[in-house]
Amino acid sequence: MLRWRFGNHDLDLTHRGIIMGIVNVTPDSFSDGGRFNDHGRAVEHAFMLLEEGADILDIGGESTRPGAEPVDEAEELRRVLPVIRAVRSQTKALISIDTMKAVVARAALDAGADIINDVTGLRADAAMLRVAAESSAGIVVMHMTGTPQTMQVKPHYEDVVREVSDYFEHRLRLLENEGITPERVVLDPGFGFGKALDHNLELMRSLPGLATQRPLLIGVSRKSMIGKVLHSDEMEDRFWPTIALTAHAREHGARIVRVHDVKPNRESLWMMEAILIGLRA
């Protein structure tokens, strides 16, 4: 059985995958150019994603695109807390806070978030482990080398699949020693976070080997790796390839797909599951 248990939630991911919809409350997102930086628009967008079939809303107030400048705690809190509170007041849908900062994570959980999604794997802020351990939140542990400012400066691996797999194993042991049970954790290989195109493609080819310990979350939506394969800088050219990658990821073991465009990726996920295990009830 493949389950993700946190708080009062028990998600059975043995046979079915789920969709995490992205809500960027930032002025400098690589993918949507600050379209939802206004709180009202961000909340409206969140509910549109739920209507399209998102199982989780991933709300973030600091861009982690390559070269992005850091945002201070006060500004990040100002961006995300009103959105989390507004969404929580109107729905019981799962909410994830996308942050590297312990103060932001704790405040988001207090405001109604259910999950901490930390691109550094709870490494950037020494207090994040304590916040996670003292809560009952779900945890997304991602692999990243460097920081958003440095991660794409000549990334190098001897064996990217082995190194990411070893990282997952090490982080799971460390978190368990801190009182965070493995059942609360899902793992994200971190496509585009300290990886060149060849590294990303090798990880995508090797998903079955990475999806052995805990449920695997895949975030490739609209990412530059797609543009590099297509030799295109146009964001709209990344729409259909993202859907193809959702189908591929699900076929090869992923259970959670983090995307901007929920409806078509949900349909891709469901179509692949119909082939793999039969039609949904």
C-alpha positions in Angstrom: 0.0 0.0 0.0 1.2 3.5 -0.9 -0.3 6.0 1.5 0.4 9.6 2.4 -0.8 10.2 6.0 -0.7 13.6 7.7 -3.0 15.5 10.0 -6.5 14.0 9.6 -5.8 12.9 6.0 -5.0 9.5 4.7 -4.5 9.5 1.0 -4.3 6.1 -0.7 -2.0 6.6 -3.7 -1.5 2.9 -4.3 -3.4 3.0 -7.6 -4.6 6.6 -8.1 -2.6 9.7 -8.7 -3.5 13.3 -7.7 -3.0 16.8 -9.1 -1.3 19.7 -7.3 -2.4 23.0 -8.8 0.1 25.9 -8.7 -0.9 29.3 -7.2 2.0 31.7 -7.6 1.4 34.9 -5.5 4.5 36.5 -6.9 5.3 39.3 -9.4 8.2 37.4 -11.0 7.1 33.8 -11.7 8.7 32.3 -14.7 5.4 30.9 -16.0 2.6 33.4 -15.4 4.4 36.7 -15.0 2.7 37.9 -11.9 -0.8 37.5 -13.2 -2.0 36.3 -9.8 0.1 38.6 -7.6 -3.1 40.4 -6.5 -4.7 38.6 -3.6 -8.2 38.7 -5.1 -7.0 37.2 -8.4 -4.9 34.6 -6.6 -8.0 33.4 -4.7 -10.1 33.4 -7.8 -7.4 31.4 -9.6 -7.2 28.9 -6.7 -10.9 28.2 -6.9 -10.7 27.8 -10.7 -8.0 25.2 -10.2 -10.3 23.4 -7.7 -13.1 23.5 -10.2 -10.8 21.9 -12.8 -10.0 19.1 -10.5 -7.0 20.0 -8.4 -6.6 17.8 -5.3 -4.1 20.2 -3.7 -3.4 23.9 -4.0 0.2 24.8 -3.8 0.4 28.4 -2.7 3.8 30.2 -2.9 4.9 33.8 -2.4 8.6 33.6 -3.4 9.8 32.7 -6.9 12.3 29.8 -7.1 13.1 30.2 -10.8 16.8 30.2 -11.7 18.3 33.5 -10.6 15.3 34.7 -8.6 16.0 37.2 -5.9 15.2 36.2 -2.3 12.0 37.7 -0.6 12.1 38.6 3.1 9.7 37.0 5.6 7.4 39.9 6.0 6.8 40.3 2.3 6.3 36.5 1.7 3.8 36.5 4.6 2.0 39.5 3.2 1.6 37.7 -0.1 0.5 34.2 1.0 -1.4 34.5 4.3 -4.5 36.4 3.0 -4.8 33.9 0.1 -4.5 30.8 2.4 -7.1 32.3 4.9 -9.5 33.1 2.1 -9.2 29.7 0.5 -9.5 27.9 3.8 -12.6 29.8 4.9 -14.4 28.6 1.8 -13.2 25.0 1.2 -11.7 22.0 2.9 -9.4 21.3 0.0 -5.8 20.5 0.8 -3.5 23.5 0.8 0.3 23.3 0.5 2.6 26.2 1.4 5.5 26.5 -1.0 8.3 28.1 1.2 11.8 27.7 2.4 11.2 29.7 5.5 10.2 28.2 8.9 8.3 31.4 10.0 6.3 31.4 6.8 5.6 27.6 7.1 4.4 27.9 10.7 2.2 30.9 9.9 0.7 29.2 6.9 -0.1 26.1 8.9 -1.8 28.2 11.6 -3.8 29.9 8.8 -5.0 26.5 7.5 -2.4 25.0 5.3 -2.0 21.2 5.5 1.4 20.6 3.7 4.9 22.1 3.7 6.5 22.0 0.3 10.1 23.1 0.7 12.3 23.1 -2.4 15.4 22.7 -0.2 14.2 19.5 1.5 13.9 21.3 4.9 17.6 22.3 4.7 17.8 26.0 4.1 16.3 27.2 7.4 17.5 25.4 10.5 14.2 25.9 12.2 12.2 24.2 9.5 12.7 20.7 10.9 11.3 21.8 14.2 8.3 23.4 12.6 7.6 20.2 10.6 8.2 17.9 13.6 5.9 20.0 15.9 3.1 19.9 13.3 1.2 17.0 11.8 1.6 18.5 8.3 2.4 16.6 5.2 5.9 17.2 3.9 7.3 17.5 0.4 11.1 16.9 0.3 12.6 18.0 -2.9 16.2 17.6 -4.2 18.0 20.7 -5.1 21.7 21.7 -5.3 22.7 25.2 -4.6 20.2 28.0 -4.3 17.8 29.5 -6.9 20.5 32.1 -7.5 23.2 29.5 -8.2 21.6 26.2 -9.0 21.9 26.3 -12.8 25.5 27.4 -12.8 27.1 24.3 -14.4 25.3 21.6 -12.4 27.4 18.4 -12.2 26.8 14.9 -11.1 28.7 11.6 -11.4 25.4 9.7 -11.4 22.4 11.9 -11.0 19.9 9.1 -10.4 22.0 7.5 -7.7 22.8 10.8 -6.1 19.1 11.8 -5.9 18.1 8.4 -4.7 20.8 8.5 -2.0 19.6 12.0 -1.0 16.1 10.8 -0.5 17.2 7.9 1.6 19.4 10.2 3.8 16.6 12.8 4.2 14.0 10.2 5.2 16.3 8.8 7.9 17.1 12.3 9.2 13.5 13.3 9.3 12.5 10.1 11.0 15.1 10.8 13.7 13.5 14.2 14.2 10.1 12.6 14.7 8.7 13.0 11.2 7.4 9.6 10.1 8.0 8.5 6.5 4.3 8.2 6.0 4.0 12.0 6.2 6.6 12.5 3.4 6.5 12.5 -0.4 9.6 13.0 -2.5 10.3 15.3 -5.4 13.4 14.8 -7.7 13.5 18.6 -8.3 13.4 18.8 -12.1 15.2 22.0 -13.1 16.6 22.6 -9.7 20.3 22.3 -10.1 20.0 20.0 -13.2 21.1 20.4 -16.8 18.8 19.1 -19.5 20.6 15.7 -19.6 20.1 15.3 -15.9 16.4 16.0 -16.1 15.9 13.6 -19.0 17.9 10.9 -17.2 15.7 11.3 -14.0 12.6 11.1 -16.2 13.8 7.9 -17.7 14.6 6.5 -14.2 11.4 7.3 -12.4 10.6 3.7 -11.5 13.8 3.4 -9.6 13.0 6.6 -7.7 9.5 5.7 -6.8 10.3 2.8 -4.5 10.4 4.4 -1.0 7.6 7.0 -0.8 5.1 8.5 -3.3 6.8 10.6 -5.9 5.8 14.1 -6.8 6.8 15.4 -10.2 7.0 19.1 -11.1 7.8 19.7 -14.8 5.0 22.0 -15.8 6.1 24.6 -18.3 9.7 24.2 -17.3 12.7 25.3 -19.4 13.7 21.7 -20.0 10.7 21.5 -22.4 11.8 24.6 -24.2 15.3 23.3 -24.6 14.0 20.1 -26.2 11.7 22.0 -28.5 14.3 24.8 -29.2 11.6 27.3 -28.3 11.4 30.1 -25.7 7.6 30.5 -26.1 5.7 29.5 -23.0 2.7 28.4 -24.9 4.8 25.8 -26.7 5.3 24.0 -23.3 1.5 23.3 -22.8 1.1 20.0 -24.7 4.6 18.6 -23.7 3.7 19.1 -20.1 0.6 16.9 -20.6 2.7 14.3 -22.3 5.1 14.3 -19.3 2.2 13.9 -16.9 1.2 10.7 -18.7 4.8 9.4 -18.8 5.4 10.2 -15.1 2.2 8.4 -14.0 3.0 5.4 -16.2 6.4 5.1 -14.6 5.4 5.4 -10.9 4.7 9.1 -10.0 1.6 9.7 -7.9 1.4 13.5 -7.6 1.8 15.9 -10.5 2.3 19.6 -9.8 1.0 21.6 -12.7 -0.3 25.1 -13.8 -3.0 23.8 -16.2 -5.1 21.4 -14.1 -7.9 20.2 -16.3 -5.8 18.8 -19.3 -3.2 17.3 -17.0 -6.0 15.7 -14.8 -7.4 14.2 -18.0 -4.0 12.9 -19.0 -3.5 11.4 -15.6 -6.9 9.7 -15.7 -6.4 8.4 -19.2 -3.2 6.8 -18.3 -4.8 5.2 -15.2 -7.6 3.9 -17.2 -5.0 2.0 -19.3 -2.9 0.9 -16.3 -5.6 -0.1 -13.8 -9.1 0.4 -15.4 -11.7 3.2 -15.4 -12.3 5.3 -12.3 -15.4 4.4 -10.3 
